[in-house]
């Protein structure tokens, strides 16, 4: 059982537990199933792009063919050229403006992502700094190698030296490095988005200048050739309408293609996330072939089957161990009932028999030792029984003579009992004992009373001067019983609570809010008191949190101790800054030694908490899963991406 438990433990530590492998199997099967469809859609999208390009080229050719319709009238020809040029400039400008709008949206999202990453980096740095100070020795040795000088003892470090690292510091440093890498990547993405936006802004400005020039050229042609042939103009207008319709249809197809491309990118990103969530040994490369996917899926299924087999073997081993322990307990009970208890009864009987024989004045051979074999003890018991029979016969003869003497003594004793008023000797003995006890108690009580006489006299003398103080205390007690003093104490405690809660609320809200004496919220920026009904959901939650933390602090100052604090929901109504401030305040409470438990649907809360339990509602009940570091980061990043896409 120990071997199987160790094997399962190694699998869990390697991220290859039964649950992880089952989820990885589902992910890999989906990846294998969707990869061919994704490749086919990419091919279809490429073919659609080529078709749109071909139609764009045909549209350009058709636009140029309009020039032939203008040959009948040079004025119409020049007018058509100017119109086409203006339309082309309008198309280019609109397309660039759409691209610029998308680029600005992406730049804003990248800036927001960078700000979130910077705040995470700052939070990680704040958590890392006190840990580094608390583990200065491990921090001083960080980065040193064998042969270098120790900065503390100035001795050469031996071969095979590994710098000590506190587990908490290591986890905090890794979290800081991940946050720093994420912030650096977000900054690079933001810079690239800004560069794209700036390039498109220049292109839009250039396209606007070209469109203005085309509009001016068209105006000049229209002023110069205003009286052109109507038939030529009608033919040109009809051709222009056809080209415009085709251009509109082509624009719709281009928009549909861009939408399909965006969905394809999103599906590819989802598959990449699934691929990144797989265990390392079962994670295929982005360019892996179908055969490679199938091989990895087969290996993963084999590993899952192996882990399930180990779990079943461990359960069977535990069941067998329980059966063996039950058999052992049953054997021990049978040994106690069938061997030990009879042996103790025989030993007790032998001891009693020996004492009876010794009381009769008969010498016996030396007894067997305690550790003599049980058969020898039985033989010894038989010998003692025979000796007891001989002694009994002798005692029977002595008892006959003693019985005769006792008959005479009984008559004398009966007369004495009648004189004392007792029915028998035992009752007479009880009467004697009771009388002796009463006499002893009476003497003790008399001695105690005589000893307390001087103290009583001294107490009488001491009480006389205190009667006035007693009257004063009785008056004070009468004043305290009407509830005014209790109300005063309650008011003092309420003010102390509001003072602590106001300080905590100001710390959470950046000094903006506090509490008034009537529990209303004071807006320190505008100097106004607000009722609870005028607060937003986030403000009301922060006020409730401040009151709860103030109550905990007040109880601690009064000598009590609240070991745990549970918070249920409320974080979803907070913005990013308020959420960061609230979690920072809770982290300070946790560092003071209290247990802080948070129940929330906001995934970014999990980023700031070390131990995370994910509760999932299943058809057959509720499943609770401990979320590891990598899963927690992916869990949080999904919410960040969802929020960015929702902007």
C-alpha positions, 0 to 999 in steps of 0.5 A: 500500500505504501509503494502504491501510495508513493507511486500515486504521489509522484504522479500527482506531483508531476501533474499526472494525477487521475483528474489531471490526466482525465482533463488532459485526455478530453483536451487532447481528444478535442485538439485531435478532433478540431485540428483537421477542421481548423486546417480545412477552414484555413484552406477555405479562408485562403481560397476565399481571399484569393477569390476576393483578390480576383474579383477586386482585380476584375472590378478594377478592370471593369472600372477601367473599361468605363473609359471606353464608354467615355470616348464619345465625349471627352468631357464625360470621359474626364468626368468619369475618371474624376468620379472613379478616382474620388470613389477609389480615394473614398474606399481607401479612406474608409478602409483605412479609417476602419483599420485605424478604429480597430487599431485604436481599440486594440491599442486601448486594450493593450494599454489596459492589459499593460496597466493590469500587468503593471499592477500585478507586478507592483503587488508581487513586488510588495509581497516579495519585499517583506519576504526577502527581508525575512529571509535575508540569508537565503536572499544573500546566497541567491545567484552564488555558485561553488568557488565564490566567496560567501558574502556573510562568512567570507569563506569559499563556497564548497563544491556542489553548493546550492543556495538555500531558498525558503519555499515562501520566498521561492514561490514569491520570486517565481510569482514576481518573475512571472508578473515581470515577464507578463508586464514586459510582454504587455508593454511590447504588445502595447508598443507594437499596437501604438506603432501600428496605430501611428502608421495608420493615422499617417495613412489616413491623413495621406488618404484624406489629402488624396480624396480632397485632391480628387474632389477638387479635380472632379469639381474642375471637370464638372465646371468645365464640361457641364453640358455633356451628352445626356446619353453618354452620361446615362450610359456612364451612370449605368455602368457606374451603378453596376460597378458600385453594386459589385463593389458593395457586394465585394465589400460584404464578402470582404467583411464576411471573410474578416469575420471568419478570419477573426473566429478562426483566430479565436478558435486557434487561440482556444486550442493553443490554450488547451495545448498549453494546459496539457502536461509537458510530456503530453503537450504537442507542438503547434506544428505537430502532425496528426500522427504525432497527436494520435501518438500522444493521445495513445500515450496519455490514455496508457498513462491514465490507465496505469494511474487508474490501475495503481489507484485500484490496486491501492484501494484493494491493498487498503481493503486487504489490510483492513481485513488482516487487521480485523482478523488480528483483532479477532484473534487477540479477542479469542486469545483473551477470552479462551486463554488469558481470562481462564489463566487469570482465574486459575492463578487467582484461585491458586493464590486464594487457596494458598492464603487459606492454607497459610492462614491455617498454619500449614507450611507449603513447598515454595510456589512456582514463579510467575513465568512458569509454564501453564501446565506446571501451574495446573499441576501445582494447583492440583497439589494445592487442592489436595493440601487444602483437603487435608487442612480442611479435615483438620479444621473440621475437628477443631471447629467442633470444639470451637462450636461448643465454646462459642455456644456459651459465649453467644449466651453471654453476648446476647445478654450484653446486646440486650442491655445495649439495645442492639440486635446483634454484634454488628449493630452494636459496633455501629452504635459505638462507632456513631457515638464516638464520631458524634463526640469527636465532631462536637469537640471539633465544633467547640474548638472552631467556635472558640477560635473564631470568637476573636475574629468575629469581634474584630470583624464587628469593629471593622464593619462599623466604619464601612456602613457609610461606604456601603450606603454610597455603593448602594446608591451607585448601584441604584443609578446603574440599574436604570440603563443609562450607564449601559447606554453610555458604555454602548455609545463609547464602544460604538464610537470606537468601532466607527473610528476604527472602521472609518480609518480602514474605509479611508485606507481602502478608498484612498482617503475618500470615505469615512463613517459618521457617528450615525453610521452614515458614509461621509464623502471627504472630497465633497464634505457630505454625509450619504445614506446607505441607500445612495451608495453603489454596490461596490461602495456598500460592500467596502463599507460593510468590509470596513465595519467587519474588519473594525469589529475584529480589531476592536475585539482583539484590542479588548483581549479577545481574538477572532481567529477566522474571517469569512467573506461571501461575494461582493467583489464583483461590484468593485472596479480594478483599483477598489478590488486591489485595495480591498484585497490588500487590506485583507492580505494585511489581516492574513499576515497578522495571523488570522485566517481569511476565507473569500467566497467569490465568482470574480476570477481575478481574486484568485490571483492574490490568494495562495490557496484556491478551491474551485467549486463546480456544480455537477449534475450529481453534486458539487465538486471541489478542486484545489487549483494549482499555480499554473491552473490559477494563472490560466483561470485568471487570464481567461477572465482578463481576456473576456473583459478585454473582449467585452470592451 
